[in-house]
Amino acid sequence: MINLILNINKYIFIISTIISILSIIYYIIYNIIYFYKKNNNNNTLSLRILNFIKKYMYIYIYSLILIIIKIFFYEIYYIPSNSMFPNINIGDLILVKKKNFFNKINIKRNDLIIFKFPYNNKINYIKRIIGIPNDIILYNNKEKKINFINNKKIYINYLSIKKLKDFIKNKNILKINNIKNIENLYIVKENIDGKINNILIDNDIKIKNIIKYKIPKNYYFVLGDNRDNSFDSRYWGFVNKKLIIGKVIFKIINLKLEYIKIIKNLNKIINIIWIYLQKYIY
């Protein structure tokens, strides 16, 4: 059960930092050449260098903007696990709004959040917030159902059950998520506080117990949407709000599905060329 996510922005950040350093060098060189040009108008080499720097100045500006956005506002993450299937797939790129002093976010029930794993802060996880501070939750492992016993009324309902093989039409999605033995896998529509999410359950896994969780102040109870294949609050406890990096805004693209499309299109092109060559040769 792999639940970590990869921050691909670190590579972008390294490249942007290098470009920013170059921009500082550019600034120094620009001023030296400008000063030199001012005192020696006939120097063609200095003019060429100056024009070259001017031409590519926009690259440095964009890089600085990218670094500011990355540090304070948004990041892109790559998903390498299926713990949030069927809503988040292996290969998805997701945009995350960061939580910090400059960028306040409202964290609430049903949000998808990125956070540092409590027992290893070097690892980032993605999960769905089910319980918020002061909630009291009963989780029924046999029926795979959540119940709230708060003083305030929280609406929760399980609307429908559908076999996974009937829910997923694109078989490539099952392949990239390493989903096997689909006969006993079902999609359940879970409605919590009016927000409906598709949850994957495995009917082969039946643990006959009900666990009660009382969520402390400043902590959150999180679960994976792949309910029987997710390492979450049921196993290691709650998430401190200080560990929350940000919340997911939307999925950008699935790299694995796009790769499959490219391969299929290349195969089509190769087949067309091969048919044409056969006709030409024979």
Contacts in CASP RR format, 6 or more apart in sequence:
PFRMAT RR
TARGET T0000
AUTHOR 0000-0000-0000
METHOD contacts of the structure
MODEL  1
MINLILNINKYIFIISTIISILSIIYYIIYNIIYFYKKNNNNNTLSLRIL
NFIKKYMYIYIYSLILIIIKIFFYEIYYIPSNSMFPNINIGDLILVKKKN
FFNKINIKRNDLIIFKFPYNNKINYIKRIIGIPNDIILYNNKEKKINFIN
NKKIYINYLSIKKLKDFIKNKNILKINNIKNIENLYIVKENIDGKINNIL
IDNDIKIKNIIKYKIPKNYYFVLGDNRDNSFDSRYWGFVNKKLIIGKVIF
KIINLKLEYIKIIKNLNKIINIIWIYLQKYIY
1 81 0 8 1.000
1 83 0 8 1.000
1 229 0 8 1.000
1 230 0 8 1.000
1 231 0 8 1.000
2 80 0 8 1.000
2 81 0 8 1.000
2 83 0 8 1.000
3 81 0 8 1.000
3 83 0 8 1.000
3 125 0 8 1.000
3 126 0 8 1.000
3 127 0 8 1.000
3 230 0 8 1.000
3 231 0 8 1.000
3 232 0 8 1.000
4 80 0 8 1.000
4 81 0 8 1.000
4 117 0 8 1.000
4 123 0 8 1.000
4 124 0 8 1.000
4 125 0 8 1.000
5 77 0 8 1.000
5 78 0 8 1.000
5 79 0 8 1.000
5 80 0 8 1.000
5 81 0 8 1.000
5 114 0 8 1.000
5 124 0 8 1.000
5 125 0 8 1.000
5 126 0 8 1.000
6 77 0 8 1.000
6 78 0 8 1.000
6 79 0 8 1.000
6 80 0 8 1.000
6 124 0 8 1.000
7 75 0 8 1.000
7 76 0 8 1.000
7 77 0 8 1.000
7 78 0 8 1.000
7 124 0 8 1.000
8 76 0 8 1.000
8 77 0 8 1.000
8 78 0 8 1.000
8 93 0 8 1.000
9 70 0 8 1.000
9 75 0 8 1.000
9 76 0 8 1.000
9 77 0 8 1.000
12 66 0 8 1.000
12 70 0 8 1.000
12 76 0 8 1.000
13 67 0 8 1.000
13 70 0 8 1.000
15 63 0 8 1.000
16 63 0 8 1.000
16 64 0 8 1.000
16 66 0 8 1.000
16 67 0 8 1.000
16 70 0 8 1.000
17 67 0 8 1.000
19 59 0 8 1.000
19 60 0 8 1.000
19 63 0 8 1.000
20 60 0 8 1.000
20 63 0 8 1.000
20 64 0 8 1.000
20 67 0 8 1.000
22 60 0 8 1.000
23 60 0 8 1.000
23 61 0 8 1.000
23 63 0 8 1.000
23 64 0 8 1.000
26 53 0 8 1.000
26 57 0 8 1.000
26 60 0 8 1.000
29 49 0 8 1.000
29 53 0 8 1.000
30 50 0 8 1.000
30 53 0 8 1.000
33 46 0 8 1.000
33 49 0 8 1.000
33 50 0 8 1.000
33 53 0 8 1.000
34 50 0 8 1.000
36 43 0 8 1.000
36 46 0 8 1.000
37 43 0 8 1.000
37 46 0 8 1.000
37 47 0 8 1.000
37 50 0 8 1.000
40 46 0 8 1.000
72 98 0 8 1.000
72 100 0 8 1.000
72 102 0 8 1.000
72 103 0 8 1.000
73 97 0 8 1.000
73 98 0 8 1.000
73 102 0 8 1.000
73 103 0 8 1.000
74 95 0 8 1.000
74 96 0 8 1.000
74 97 0 8 1.000
74 98 0 8 1.000
74 249 0 8 1.000
75 95 0 8 1.000
75 96 0 8 1.000
75 98 0 8 1.000
75 245 0 8 1.000
76 93 0 8 1.000
76 94 0 8 1.000
76 95 0 8 1.000
76 96 0 8 1.000
76 252 0 8 1.000
77 93 0 8 1.000
77 94 0 8 1.000
77 96 0 8 1.000
77 114 0 8 1.000
77 124 0 8 1.000
77 126 0 8 1.000
78 91 0 8 1.000
78 92 0 8 1.000
78 93 0 8 1.000
78 255 0 8 1.000
79 88 0 8 1.000
79 89 0 8 1.000
79 90 0 8 1.000
79 91 0 8 1.000
79 92 0 8 1.000
79 93 0 8 1.000
79 94 0 8 1.000
79 126 0 8 1.000
80 90 0 8 1.000
80 91 0 8 1.000
81 90 0 8 1.000
82 89 0 8 1.000
82 90 0 8 1.000
82 177 0 8 1.000
82 178 0 8 1.000
82 179 0 8 1.000
82 226 0 8 1.000
82 229 0 8 1.000
83 126 0 8 1.000
83 127 0 8 1.000
83 224 0 8 1.000
83 225 0 8 1.000
83 226 0 8 1.000
83 229 0 8 1.000
83 230 0 8 1.000
83 231 0 8 1.000
83 232 0 8 1.000
84 112 0 8 1.000
84 126 0 8 1.000
84 127 0 8 1.000
84 128 0 8 1.000
84 224 0 8 1.000
84 225 0 8 1.000
84 226 0 8 1.000
84 230 0 8 1.000
85 177 0 8 1.000
85 179 0 8 1.000
85 200 0 8 1.000
85 225 0 8 1.000
85 226 0 8 1.000
86 164 0 8 1.000
86 167 0 8 1.000
86 168 0 8 1.000
86 173 0 8 1.000
86 187 0 8 1.000
86 198 0 8 1.000
86 200 0 8 1.000
86 225 0 8 1.000
86 226 0 8 1.000
87 112 0 8 1.000
87 197 0 8 1.000
87 198 0 8 1.000
87 225 0 8 1.000
88 94 0 8 1.000
88 112 0 8 1.000
88 126 0 8 1.000
88 225 0 8 1.000
88 248 0 8 1.000
88 251 0 8 1.000
89 173 0 8 1.000
89 176 0 8 1.000
89 177 0 8 1.000
89 254 0 8 1.000
89 256 0 8 1.000
89 257 0 8 1.000
90 176 0 8 1.000
90 177 0 8 1.000
90 178 0 8 1.000
90 256 0 8 1.000
91 176 0 8 1.000
91 254 0 8 1.000
91 255 0 8 1.000
91 256 0 8 1.000
91 257 0 8 1.000
92 251 0 8 1.000
92 252 0 8 1.000
92 253 0 8 1.000
92 254 0 8 1.000
92 255 0 8 1.000
93 251 0 8 1.000
93 252 0 8 1.000
93 253 0 8 1.000
93 254 0 8 1.000
93 255 0 8 1.000
94 126 0 8 1.000
94 248 0 8 1.000
94 249 0 8 1.000
94 250 0 8 1.000
94 251 0 8 1.000
94 252 0 8 1.000
95 248 0 8 1.000
95 249 0 8 1.000
95 250 0 8 1.000
95 251 0 8 1.000
95 252 0 8 1.000
96 114 0 8 1.000
96 245 0 8 1.000
96 246 0 8 1.000
96 247 0 8 1.000
96 248 0 8 1.000
96 249 0 8 1.000
97 103 0 8 1.000
97 105 0 8 1.000
97 246 0 8 1.000
97 247 0 8 1.000
97 249 0 8 1.000
98 105 0 8 1.000
98 245 0 8 1.000
98 246 0 8 1.000
99 105 0 8 1.000
99 107 0 8 1.000
99 244 0 8 1.000
99 245 0 8 1.000
99 246 0 8 1.000
99 247 0 8 1.000
105 246 0 8 1.000
105 247 0 8 1.000
107 113 0 8 1.000
107 129 0 8 1.000
107 132 0 8 1.000
107 220 0 8 1.000
107 241 0 8 1.000
107 244 0 8 1.000
107 247 0 8 1.000
108 129 0 8 1.000
108 132 0 8 1.000
109 129 0 8 1.000
109 130 0 8 1.000
109 131 0 8 1.000
109 132 0 8 1.000
109 192 0 8 1.000
109 193 0 8 1.000
109 195 0 8 1.000
110 128 0 8 1.000
110 129 0 8 1.000
110 130 0 8 1.000
110 192 0 8 1.000
110 193 0 8 1.000
110 195 0 8 1.000
110 197 0 8 1.000
111 128 0 8 1.000
111 129 0 8 1.000
111 247 0 8 1.000
111 248 0 8 1.000
112 126 0 8 1.000
112 127 0 8 1.000
112 128 0 8 1.000
112 129 0 8 1.000
112 247 0 8 1.000
112 248 0 8 1.000
113 126 0 8 1.000
113 127 0 8 1.000
113 128 0 8 1.000
113 129 0 8 1.000
113 220 0 8 1.000
113 222 0 8 1.000
113 239 0 8 1.000
113 244 0 8 1.000
113 245 0 8 1.000
113 246 0 8 1.000
113 247 0 8 1.000
113 248 0 8 1.000
114 124 0 8 1.000
114 125 0 8 1.000
114 126 0 8 1.000
114 244 0 8 1.000
114 245 0 8 1.000
114 246 0 8 1.000
114 247 0 8 1.000
114 248 0 8 1.000
115 124 0 8 1.000
115 125 0 8 1.000
115 127 0 8 1.000
115 222 0 8 1.000
115 239 0 8 1.000
115 243 0 8 1.000
115 244 0 8 1.000
115 245 0 8 1.000
115 246 0 8 1.000
116 122 0 8 1.000
116 123 0 8 1.000
116 124 0 8 1.000
116 125 0 8 1.000
116 243 0 8 1.000
116 245 0 8 1.000
117 123 0 8 1.000
117 124 0 8 1.000
117 125 0 8 1.000
117 243 0 8 1.000
118 236 0 8 1.000
118 237 0 8 1.000
118 239 0 8 1.000
118 240 0 8 1.000
118 243 0 8 1.000
119 236 0 8 1.000
121 243 0 8 1.000
124 245 0 8 1.000
126 248 0 8 1.000
127 222 0 8 1.000
127 223 0 8 1.000
127 224 0 8 1.000
127 230 0 8 1.000
127 232 0 8 1.000
127 233 0 8 1.000
127 239 0 8 1.000
128 197 0 8 1.000
128 222 0 8 1.000
128 223 0 8 1.000
128 224 0 8 1.000
128 225 0 8 1.000
129 220 0 8 1.000
129 221 0 8 1.000
129 222 0 8 1.000
130 137 0 8 1.000
130 146 0 8 1.000
130 192 0 8 1.000
130 221 0 8 1.000
130 222 0 8 1.000
130 223 0 8 1.000
130 233 0 8 1.000
131 137 0 8 1.000
131 215 0 8 1.000
131 220 0 8 1.000
131 221 0 8 1.000
131 222 0 8 1.000
132 215 0 8 1.000
132 220 0 8 1.000
132 221 0 8 1.000
133 215 0 8 1.000
133 216 0 8 1.000
133 217 0 8 1.000
133 218 0 8 1.000
133 219 0 8 1.000
133 220 0 8 1.000
134 150 0 8 1.000
134 215 0 8 1.000
134 217 0 8 1.000
135 148 0 8 1.000
135 150 0 8 1.000
135 154 0 8 1.000
135 213 0 8 1.000
135 214 0 8 1.000
135 215 0 8 1.000
135 221 0 8 1.000
136 148 0 8 1.000
136 149 0 8 1.000
136 150 0 8 1.000
136 212 0 8 1.000
136 213 0 8 1.000
136 214 0 8 1.000
136 215 0 8 1.000
137 146 0 8 1.000
137 147 0 8 1.000
137 148 0 8 1.000
137 149 0 8 1.000
137 212 0 8 1.000
137 213 0 8 1.000
137 215 0 8 1.000
137 221 0 8 1.000
138 146 0 8 1.000
138 147 0 8 1.000
138 148 0 8 1.000
138 149 0 8 1.000
138 210 0 8 1.000
138 211 0 8 1.000
138 212 0 8 1.000
138 213 0 8 1.000
139 145 0 8 1.000
139 146 0 8 1.000
139 147 0 8 1.000
139 210 0 8 1.000
139 211 0 8 1.000
139 213 0 8 1.000
139 234 0 8 1.000
140 146 0 8 1.000
140 147 0 8 1.000
140 210 0 8 1.000
141 206 0 8 1.000
141 207 0 8 1.000
141 208 0 8 1.000
141 209 0 8 1.000
141 210 0 8 1.000
141 211 0 8 1.000
142 206 0 8 1.000
142 207 0 8 1.000
142 208 0 8 1.000
142 209 0 8 1.000
142 210 0 8 1.000
144 188 0 8 1.000
144 199 0 8 1.000
144 201 0 8 1.000
144 227 0 8 1.000
144 228 0 8 1.000
145 158 0 8 1.000
146 156 0 8 1.000
146 190 0 8 1.000
146 192 0 8 1.000
147 156 0 8 1.000
148 154 0 8 1.000
148 156 0 8 1.000
154 192 0 8 1.000
154 193 0 8 1.000
155 191 0 8 1.000
155 192 0 8 1.000
155 193 0 8 1.000
155 194 0 8 1.000
156 190 0 8 1.000
156 191 0 8 1.000
156 192 0 8 1.000
156 193 0 8 1.000
157 191 0 8 1.000
158 188 0 8 1.000
158 189 0 8 1.000
158 190 0 8 1.000
158 191 0 8 1.000
159 188 0 8 1.000
159 189 0 8 1.000
159 190 0 8 1.000
159 191 0 8 1.000
159 196 0 8 1.000
160 188 0 8 1.000
160 189 0 8 1.000
161 186 0 8 1.000
161 187 0 8 1.000
161 188 0 8 1.000
162 186 0 8 1.000
162 187 0 8 1.000
163 182 0 8 1.000
163 183 0 8 1.000
163 185 0 8 1.000
163 186 0 8 1.000
163 187 0 8 1.000
164 174 0 8 1.000
164 179 0 8 1.000
164 182 0 8 1.000
164 185 0 8 1.000
164 186 0 8 1.000
164 187 0 8 1.000
164 200 0 8 1.000
165 182 0 8 1.000
165 183 0 8 1.000
165 185 0 8 1.000
167 187 0 8 1.000
167 198 0 8 1.000
168 174 0 8 1.000
172 257 0 8 1.000
172 260 0 8 1.000
173 257 0 8 1.000
174 182 0 8 1.000
176 254 0 8 1.000
176 256 0 8 1.000
176 257 0 8 1.000
176 260 0 8 1.000
179 185 0 8 1.000
181 204 0 8 1.000
184 202 0 8 1.000
184 203 0 8 1.000
184 204 0 8 1.000
185 200 0 8 1.000
185 201 0 8 1.000
185 202 0 8 1.000
185 203 0 8 1.000
186 200 0 8 1.000
186 201 0 8 1.000
186 203 0 8 1.000
187 198 0 8 1.000
187 199 0 8 1.000
187 200 0 8 1.000
188 198 0 8 1.000
188 199 0 8 1.000
188 200 0 8 1.000
188 201 0 8 1.000
189 196 0 8 1.000
189 197 0 8 1.000
189 198 0 8 1.000
189 199 0 8 1.000
190 196 0 8 1.000
190 197 0 8 1.000
190 198 0 8 1.000
190 199 0 8 1.000
197 225 0 8 1.000
198 225 0 8 1.000
199 225 0 8 1.000
199 227 0 8 1.000
200 225 0 8 1.000
200 226 0 8 1.000
200 227 0 8 1.000
200 228 0 8 1.000
200 229 0 8 1.000
201 227 0 8 1.000
201 228 0 8 1.000
202 227 0 8 1.000
202 228 0 8 1.000
202 229 0 8 1.000
205 228 0 8 1.000
211 234 0 8 1.000
213 221 0 8 1.000
213 233 0 8 1.000
213 238 0 8 1.000
215 221 0 8 1.000
215 238 0 8 1.000
216 238 0 8 1.000
218 240 0 8 1.000
218 241 0 8 1.000
218 242 0 8 1.000
219 238 0 8 1.000
219 239 0 8 1.000
219 240 0 8 1.000
219 241 0 8 1.000
220 233 0 8 1.000
220 238 0 8 1.000
220 239 0 8 1.000
220 241 0 8 1.000
220 244 0 8 1.000
221 233 0 8 1.000
221 237 0 8 1.000
221 238 0 8 1.000
221 239 0 8 1.000
222 232 0 8 1.000
222 233 0 8 1.000
222 238 0 8 1.000
222 239 0 8 1.000
223 230 0 8 1.000
223 232 0 8 1.000
223 233 0 8 1.000
223 234 0 8 1.000
224 230 0 8 1.000
224 232 0 8 1.000
233 239 0 8 1.000
END
